[in-house]
Amino acid sequence: MSLHSFYTEPTLNRHGVRYYLINNGCEMDANTHFLSQTDHETRFVFQAFQMSGSDHRLYITCDATLCDTSEVTSSQQCDQRPHCTKKK
């Protein structure tokens, strides 16, 4: 499984503010960490938070690719790991 993005939004607007915890396969937040990644599972943790001005709801969206190891194109795509820079 290749996790491309993981972000939160205070509404389901889809045109509002997004806070990315993972973007382009890279950790974007100092409190977000990958624990493990395999062809079938990606495990990560993040610290819970509240967005300012929200009504205590937080909508979470993940964009991921499930890898089919028996299919060459899918397997190659999932083998490619992003080049991430360290967060400050």
LINVENBEL-V277208 format. One line per field, one symbol per residue. psi: psi as a letter, one per 30 degrees, with the letter a starting at -180 (. if undefined). Layout:
psi = ???
//
This chain:
psi = kjjeljllkflgefgakkjkekkhgkkfkfgkkkelkaffkkklllkklkkkflhgkjkkkkjlkkkjffkeeeeeeffjkljklkk.
//
